């Protein structure tokens, strides 16, 4: 936690450096180029920067930039990692953009303990600001190309492009499933959806860190595979907290996944091993997209009856353990290597 908190401050400082709370003419020209006609600076700030910073100011763990930096240090050493530290804004800003869009798609009410951005500023502003967050941090790959070199910049673009395609398809699967349009979903399909939806930004963070310090292709891929397992395990733990966490700590509605009809590993396991009548009832509740607390509590009781939360926790633990066993031999002994293992364990065992 000490490491994450210090990394969080560092990430926020660098985000402000390239995406200020309020643009002036100079910062806007740095980002967009000189205006051919005239900028409306106030409108740019109110429609883009203000909603972005509203979300960023709410906190978040900032573990993706931290992961990027640990991987960079583990594969390239401290000096190289420090040189590319500004690039930690890439995974964090992109991640928050996906959250802004995701909340609209899921019709969510709360994000980090407050009303979702689209409820405050409107759906049109939120969609545009969320989309802007997908691309704004890429400016560093253009402006700082000389620092990292053509080869590393090209690799970073390739990683970004592939992972953004992946996250769109992962989100698509998740949306289609919680609309109730697929009756049978296997655990393998669920895990692949997570690998694309949540795993992709973890994988991208690690790959960015490896690529930017000039790691070998095999090391970049191995780092990505390890981080993907962390990302999937993080999603499983998030699903657990959604049903068994404390709303004050969690920052979102407890049982929100039931309201959205989400087919998580927890409910898939419960429907697979539970009594037929209970599985049918659980599927019916999910398909209602209900806000009824009695129905949500009934669904939670069903998954508790099948011990599906504990089962899901074990799946996450095994996944991370296996991925670490494969990545560990590629890393030299270092503080960064030890931190990577501790970091992975934290994300699976966290209670917030």
C-alpha positions in Angstrom: 0.0 0.0 0.0 2.9 2.4 0.8 4.3 1.7 -2.7 0.9 2.1 -4.4 0.3 5.4 -2.5 3.6 6.9 -3.6 3.1 5.7 -7.1 -0.4 7.2 -7.1 1.0 10.6 -6.3 3.6 10.3 -9.0 1.0 9.2 -11.6 -1.3 12.1 -10.7 1.6 14.6 -10.9 2.5 13.4 -14.4 -1.1 13.4 -15.6 -1.4 17.1 -14.5 1.8 17.8 -16.4 0.3 16.8 -19.7 -3.4 17.2 -19.1 -3.9 20.3 -16.9 -7.1 20.9 -15.0 -7.6 24.0 -17.1 -6.0 24.6 -20.5 -4.6 27.9 -21.4 -3.7 28.9 -24.9 -0.2 27.5 -24.6 -1.2 24.0 -23.2 -4.0 23.7 -25.7 -1.6 24.5 -28.6 0.8 21.9 -27.3 -1.9 19.3 -27.4 -3.8 20.3 -30.5 -1.5 22.5 -32.5 -1.9 26.1 -33.3 -5.5 27.1 -34.2 -6.2 28.0 -37.8 -9.0 30.2 -36.7 -9.6 30.6 -32.9 -10.0 28.3 -29.9 -12.9 28.5 -27.4 -10.7 27.6 -24.5 -13.5 27.8 -21.9 -15.6 25.3 -23.8 -12.7 22.9 -24.2 -12.1 23.0 -20.5 -15.7 22.7 -19.4 -16.6 19.9 -21.9 -13.5 17.8 -21.7 -11.1 18.6 -18.9 -13.7 19.2 -16.2 -15.4 15.8 -16.5 -12.1 14.0 -16.9 -10.7 15.6 -13.7 -13.9 15.0 -11.8 -13.4 11.3 -12.3 -9.6 11.4 -11.8 -10.0 13.4 -8.5 -12.1 10.6 -7.0 -9.1 8.5 -6.6 -8.7 5.0 -7.8 -5.8 2.7 -7.1 -3.6 3.7 -10.0 -2.2 0.2 -10.0 -1.8 0.0 -13.8 0.9 2.7 -14.0 2.5 1.2 -10.9 2.6 -2.2 -12.7 4.1 -0.6 -15.8 6.9 1.0 -13.8 7.7 -2.2 -11.8 7.9 -4.2 -15.0 10.1 -1.5 -16.6 12.4 -1.6 -13.6 12.4 -5.4 -13.4 13.4 -5.8 -17.1 15.4 -2.6 -17.7 16.8 -1.5 -14.3 16.0 1.7 -12.3 17.7 4.2 -14.6 15.9 3.1 -17.7 12.6 2.9 -15.8 13.0 6.5 -14.6 13.6 7.7 -18.1 10.2 6.5 -19.3 8.2 7.4 -16.1 6.1 10.1 -17.9 4.6 7.3 -20.0 2.8 5.9 -17.0 -0.1 8.2 -17.8 -0.8 6.0 -20.9 -2.6 3.1 -19.1 -4.1 5.3 -16.3 -5.9 7.8 -18.5 -7.0 5.2 -21.0 -8.4 3.0 -18.1 -10.4 5.9 -16.7 -11.8 6.6 -20.1 -13.1 3.0 -20.3 -14.7 3.5 -16.9 -16.5 6.6 -18.0 -17.9 4.8 -21.1 -18.6 1.6 -19.2 -20.8 3.4 -16.7 -23.0 4.7 -19.5 -23.2 1.2 -21.1 -24.1 -0.4 -17.8 -26.5 2.4 -16.7 -24.5 2.6 -13.5 -25.4 5.1 -10.8 -22.2 5.3 -8.7 -18.5 5.4 -9.5 -16.0 5.7 -6.6 -18.7 6.8 -4.2 -20.2 9.6 -6.3 -22.7 9.9 -9.1 -21.4 8.7 -12.5 -20.0 11.3 -14.8 -22.9 11.0 -17.3 -25.4 11.7 -14.5 -23.6 15.0 -13.7 -22.6 16.3 -17.2 -24.9 14.4 -19.5 -24.3 11.4 -21.7 -23.0 13.4 -24.7 -20.3 15.1 -22.7 -19.3 11.9 -20.9 -19.0 9.9 -24.1 -16.9 12.5 -25.8 -14.7 13.0 -22.7 -14.3 9.2 -22.3 -13.3 8.9 -25.9 -10.8 11.7 -25.6 -9.1 9.8 -22.8 -8.4 6.9 -25.2 -6.2 9.2 -27.3 -4.9 12.1 -25.3 -2.1 10.2 -23.6 -0.8 9.0 -27.0 0.5 12.5 -27.5 3.6 11.4 -25.5 4.5 8.8 -28.1 4.5 11.7 -30.7 6.2 14.3 -28.6 8.8 12.1 -26.8 9.6 9.8 -29.6 13.3 10.7 -29.6 13.6 9.8 -25.9 12.5 6.2 -26.5 13.5 5.7 -30.1 11.5 4.8 -33.2 11.4 1.1 -32.5 10.0 1.4 -29.0 7.5 4.0 -30.1 6.2 1.8 -32.9 6.0 -1.2 -30.5 4.0 0.9 -28.1 1.6 2.0 -30.9 1.2 -1.7 -31.8 0.5 -2.7 -28.2 -2.1 0.1 -27.8 -3.9 -0.7 -31.1 -4.2 -4.4 -30.3 -5.3 -3.9 -26.7 -7.9 -1.3 -27.6 -9.4 -3.7 -30.2 -9.4 -6.4 -27.5 -11.1 -4.3 -24.9 -13.9 -3.4 -27.3 -14.6 -7.0 -28.1 -14.4 -8.0 -24.4 -16.9 -5.3 -23.5 -19.1 -6.4 -26.4 -19.2 -10.0 -25.0 -20.0 -8.7 -21.5 -22.8 -6.5 -22.7 -24.4 -9.2 -24.9 -24.3 -11.7 -22.1 -25.9 -9.4 -19.5 -28.6 -8.6 -21.9 -29.5 -12.3 -21.5 -28.9 -13.2 -25.2 -26.7 -16.2 -24.5 -28.1 -18.9 -22.3 -24.9 -21.0 -21.8 -21.6 -19.5 -21.1 -18.6 -21.6 -20.1 -16.0 -20.6 -17.5 -13.4 -20.6 -20.3 -15.5 -18.1 -22.3 -15.9 -15.9 -19.2 -12.2 -15.9 -18.5 -11.5 -15.0 -22.1 -14.0 -12.1 -21.9 -12.1 -10.9 -18.7 -8.8 -11.3 -20.5 -10.1 -8.9 -23.1 -12.1 -6.5 -21.0 -10.0 -6.1 -17.7 -6.9 -8.1 -18.6 -6.2 -6.1 -21.6 -5.3 -2.9 -19.8 -3.2 -4.8 -17.3 -1.5 -6.6 -20.1 -1.0 -3.4 -22.0 0.5 -1.7 -18.9 3.1 -4.4 -18.5 3.9 -4.5 -22.2 4.3 -0.7 -22.3 6.8 -1.0 -19.4 8.7 -3.7 -21.1 8.7 -2.2 -24.6 9.7 1.3 -23.5 12.9 0.0 -21.8 13.9 -2.0 -24.9 13.1 -5.5 -23.6 13.2 -8.5 -25.9 10.0 -9.6 -27.7 9.9 -12.8 -25.6 10.1 -10.7 -22.4 7.4 -8.3 -23.6 5.0 -11.2 -24.3 5.9 -12.9 -21.0 5.2 -9.7 -19.0 1.9 -9.3 -20.8 0.8 -12.8 -20.1 1.6 -12.4 -16.4 -0.2 -9.1 -16.2 -3.2 -10.5 -18.0 -3.6 -13.1 -15.2 -3.4 -10.2 -12.7 -6.1 -8.3 -14.6 -8.4 -11.3 -14.8 -7.9 -12.1 -11.1 -8.5 -8.4 -10.3 -11.9 -8.6 -12.2 -12.8 -11.8 -10.3 -12.0 -10.1 -7.0 -14.0 -7.1 -8.1 -17.0 -9.4 -8.8 -16.6 -10.8 -5.3 -16.5 -7.4 -3.7 -19.6 -6.4 -5.7 -21.5 -9.1 -3.8 -19.7 -9.4 -0.5 -17.9 -6.1 0.0 -18.7 -3.0 2.0 -20.3 -0.3 -0.1 -18.5 2.5 1.8 -15.1 0.9 0.9 -16.1 -0.5 -2.5 -17.5 2.9 -3.9 -20.1 1.2 -6.1 -23.5 -0.3 -5.4 -23.3 -3.7 -3.7 -25.2 -6.1 -5.9 -24.9 -3.8 -8.9 -23.7 -6.8 -11.0 -27.0 -8.5 -10.3 -29.0 -5.4 -11.4 -27.0 -5.3 -14.6 -27.6 -9.0 -15.2 -23.8 -9.7 -15.4 -22.7 -13.3 -16.0 -19.7 -13.4 -13.6 -17.7 -16.4 -12.7 -19.6 -16.4 -9.4 -23.0 -16.7 -11.0 -21.9 -19.1 -13.7 -20.5 -21.5 -11.1 -23.6 -21.1 -9.0 -25.9 -21.9 -11.9 -23.7 -24.9 -12.9 -23.5 -26.6 -9.5 -26.7 -25.4 -7.9 -30.1 -27.1 -7.9 -31.9 -26.8 -11.2 -34.8 -24.8 -9.7 -32.3 -22.4 -8.0 -30.2 -22.0 -11.2 -33.4 -21.2 -13.2 -34.5 -18.7 -10.5 -31.0 -17.0 -10.5 -31.0 -16.7 -14.3 -34.5 -15.2 -14.1 -33.4 -12.6 -11.5 -30.4 -11.6 -13.7 -32.6 -11.2 -16.7 -34.9 -8.8 -14.9 -32.1 -6.1 -14.4 -33.8 -5.4 -11.2 -33.2 -2.7 -8.6 -35.3 -4.6 -6.1 -33.2 -5.2 -2.9 -35.1 -8.3 -1.9 -34.4 -9.9 -5.3 -30.8 -8.8 -5.3 -30.3 -10.3 -1.7 -32.1 -13.5 -2.9 -29.6 -13.8 -5.7 -26.6 -13.2 -3.4 -28.0 -15.9 -1.0 -28.1 -18.4 -3.9 -24.5 -17.9 -4.8 -23.5 -18.1 -1.1 -25.4 -21.4 -0.9 -23.2 -22.9 -3.6 -20.0 -21.5 -2.1 -19.4 -19.8 -5.5 -17.6 -16.8 -4.0 -14.9 -19.0 -2.4 -14.6 -21.0 -5.6 -14.0 -17.9 -7.6 -11.4 -16.7 -5.2 -9.5 -20.0 -5.5 -9.6 -19.7 -9.3 -8.1 -16.2 -9.1 -5.3 -17.4 -6.7 -4.4 -20.4 -8.9 -4.3 -18.2 -12.0 -1.9 -15.7 -10.6 0.3 -18.3 -9.0 0.7 -20.2 -12.3 1.4 -17.0 -14.2 4.0 -15.9 -11.7 5.7 -19.3 -11.9 6.1 -18.8 -15.7 7.3 -15.2 -15.5 9.6 -15.4 -12.5 12.5 -17.3 -14.1 12.9 -14.5 -16.7 13.7 -11.9 -14.1 16.9 -11.2 -12.3 16.9 -11.0 -8.6 15.9 -7.4 -7.6 13.5 -5.4 -5.4 11.3 -4.9 -8.4 11.0 -8.7 -8.9 9.9 -9.1 -5.2 7.5 -6.2 -5.6 5.8 -7.8 -8.6 5.0 -10.9 -6.7 3.7 -8.9 -3.7 1.7 -6.7 -6.0 0.0 -9.6 -7.7 -1.0 -11.1 -4.3 -2.4 -7.7 -3.1 -4.7 -7.4 -6.2 -6.2 -10.8 -5.5 -6.6 -10.5 -1.7 -7.7 -6.8 -1.5 -10.9 -5.8 0.2 -11.5 -2.5 -1.6 
